Amino acid sequence: MSNSTTTIKPHFDLAKRAASYRVVHPEDPAPAPTLRVHPDSARDLIYACGLTKSYRRHKTSVPVLKGVDFAAERGKITAIIGQSGSGKSTLLHLLGTLDRPDSGEIHFAGQRIDSLPVRQRDRFRNEQLGMIFQFYHLLPELTVLENVLAPAMISKGVFSYWRNLRPIQASAKKWIDLVGLGHRMNHRPCELSGGEMQRTAIARALINDPSILLADEPTGNLDQETGASILRLLQSLNRDHGLTIVMVTHDESVAQSCDSIVRLTGGKVERLPTLGIAANSGTN
């Protein structure tokens, strides 16, 4: 791989484009719930209590989450499973501050995050969370390197980004190499396989060195062999870098490879025992 610096052509405004996707919510904080969990901020990186969320369908309010309590331990992989439509992605979006609960609280590293003002939530999401999705959400006009760099440009602002371009690109290339795409750095999404697009999305999620990775069906759109390779990559990130991961999946075998499982049932969660493969596996 060449050591020469690759620059991004300034034909796009990532900050403006990112702002167009922001979800704006009312600023009134939700009422404080009655705590039904006993979180340990030294143990649990992110926890939630009493989460409720409903969506309107025509004139009908459809409840999805009904008083959900949830906690994810630092340095562990937690799987969220449940039937289709059970609210798995809704819960993950609430944890990722992409949406706000109707009631309840979400805490990260001991700080409440669901009631933060919109701009502070956006900054928190950009700096502390990495997110990957089933359908990748890569920008089609950008190369692998440019897609991975996008969150760094948004975080630092255009001027600071260009002043610190060399170390930022070095970090991006490090993560691209780690996910096995050093040879595809200047390719666009249309030139990549599904597994390569998901690997690009993982590198993009890691560029700002997040404390936690939220993964929504990361293997759901991939064949079995490619999905297994993505799962091994996530396990290696957890094992080698101590990355906390919360992963939504419909695949029981994927869930059983995690440190703990939370099943959504009737709008609430049920913690299940696991095989502990993630904690003990030495496979790459």
N, C-alpha and C positions, 0 to 999 in steps of 0.2 A: 504494500500500500504506500502511495506517495506521501511524503511529509510536507508537500507544498500546501499552502493555505488556500482553501477554496472559499470564495466570497459569494454571497447571495446577491443576485441582481435585484435592485430596489424597485421591482415592478409591482410590488404588492405591499399592502399595509396590514401586517398581521394584527397589530393592536386594534385597528378599526374593525377588522373582520371578526376578531375574537369578541369585541364588545357587542357586535350585532347578534351574537348567540347567547348573551347573558339573559338569565331569567330574573325578572324584577319582581320582588315580592313586597307586600306591605311591611312597614317597619315596626308595627306594634308587636312586642314579644308575646309568645304564647303563655297562657297561664301556667304557673308552676304545678307540676304533677305531684301526686303522692308517691314517694320513692318506694318501689317494691324490690329493688335490687340493692346490693351492698357492694358497690364497686370499690376497687383498690386502685388508686391512681398510680401507685408504684408498679402494679401488675398490669392493669388494663390501660392500653393506650387510648382506646376510644370506647365509650359506653353510652348507652341510651336508656331512658326509662319512660314508660308510659306513653310511647309514641302512638298517635292515632293519625290516620290519613284517609280521607274520602275524596272521591272524584264525582263530579256531576255528569250524569248521562241524561240529556234532555232535562226533565223536571225531577229526575230521581237522583238522590245522593247514594252513591255506591261505596260502602266502607271497604277499605282494603286492609289497613292495619288497625288493630283494636287493642291498644294498650301493650305495645311491644316493649319488652325489656331485652337488652342486648349488650354484650361486652366482648371485646377482642383483646387477647393478651398480647403484650409487647413481644416481638420476636417470634410469633407463632403464625400459623396459617389456619384461618377459620373459614369453614365452608358454610354457605347458606343454601339450603335446598328446600324444595317444596313443589307442589303441583303447579302446573301452568296457571298463571293468573292469581297465584297466592300472595303476590306482593313482594317477591324477592328483589326485583329490580327497584321497586319503590323504596324499600328499606335501604338499599345501597345508595340510591340517589339522595335520600335524606342524610345518610351518614356522610356523603360527599358534598353536602350543602348545595346540591343542584336544585333542591326543592326544600320547602319548609313544612314541618309537621303541623297538623291542625292543633295538636296539643302534645305535651311531653317535652323532654329535654335531651340534648345531645352534648356530651362533653368530650373534649380531646385534650389529653395530657393535663387533666384537671381543670380546664377552662371550658365554660359553656360556649358553644359555637353556633347553635341554631338561631340565637337571638341577636347575633352580630348584625350591624348594618350591612347593606348590600356590598359596598366597596370593600369593607373589611373581610366579608365572606369570600369575595372574589380573590383578594390577596392571600387569604389563608389557603384557599383551594389551590392556588398556583404555587405556593411556596411549600406547603406541608403534605399535599396529597398527590399521588400519582393515580391516574385512572385509565383503564383499558376496557374496551367494549367488544361485543361480539362482531360488529361490523366495521371495526378498525377506525373509522372516521378520520382517515388521512386526507389532506388537501391534495387533490389530483394534479394540480399544476406545479407542485413542489417535488423536489427530489427527496430521497430518503434522508439525506443530511439536513435539508431545509425543513422537512417535517419535524425532525428531532429537535432542531434549534428553535422552533416556533415558541414553545413555552418560555424559553430563556429570553427571547426578545420581548415578549409580553411582560415578563417579570421585571426586567431591568429598564425598559423603555428604549426607544430607538437610539438616543445619543449615547447612553451608557453602554448599550449593546455594541455599538460600533467601536467605542473606545477600548472595549475589552474583548474584541472579536476573537483574537488568537487563543486565549485560555478557554473561552466558551466553546469554540470549535474543537479544541483538544478534548474537552470533556465529552462533547457529543460523539466524537469519533471513538472515544474509549468505550462508551455504552454501545455504539453500533458494532464495534469489534466484539464486545462481550456477548451480544446476542447473535453473533455469527454472520453479520451482513457487511463486513468490511469491503467485500468485493462488489457490493451492490449500492454503494454510497451515493452514486450520482444517477441512479435509476429512479424513475417515477413509478407511482403505485400501479399504473396500467401494465408495467413491465415486471411486476412481482407476482409470485404465487400467493395463495391465501396465508400460508404459514409465514412467508417473508413479510407480508403486510402486518401480521400480528406481531412479529418480532420488531418491526419498525415502531409499532404503537407502544410496545413495551419500552423500547429505548427512549421514545419521546416522553413516556410517563416518568422516566428516571432522571431526565436531564437536570432537574432542579434539586436532586438528592432528597426526595420526599421521605417523610417518616413512615408512611403507610401507603400500600398499593391496594386500590379497590378495583377488583376485576369482575366485570359483568359477563358471564358466559364466555370466558376467553378461549375455550376450545369448542364452543357450540357450533361454529360455522366451518369446522375443519374436519378432514377425514381422521380416522382413528390413529393412524401412525403420526400424522402431523400434530394432532391434538396431544398425543403422548409426549412429543418432543417439546411442545410449549409448556406442558405441565412440569417436565423435568427442568426446564429453564427457570420457571417460577420457584421450584423447590431449591434450585441452586442459589438463586438470589436470596431466598430466606436463610439458607444454611450458611452461605459464605459471607453475606453482607448484613445478616441480622434483620432483614426487611420484614416488617409486619405486613401480612396480606389478609384481606377479607375477600373471599371469592364466591360469587353466585354461580351455581351450576345445577343442571338437571340430571347430571350423570352421577349415579351412586358410587361408581368405582373411583371417580375423581374425588368425590367427597371423602371417601374412606382413606385417601392418601393424605388428608389434612390432619392437623393436630386436634381439632375439635369440629363438631358439626352442630349447626343450629337449623332445625327444621321449622318452617312456617306452617302452622296448622290452625285453621279457624281464626286467622288474623293475629295469632300470637306465636311465640317461639318456644320450641322444645329443644333443649340441648341433649345431644346423643353421644354415646361413647364411640370412639374410633379406634382404628388399629394402630395409630401413632406412627404411620409410615414416614410422614414428613420429618418427624423429629429424629428418626433412627436410620433412615435410608442413607446409604452412601453412594447411590447411583447418580450418574451425571446425565 
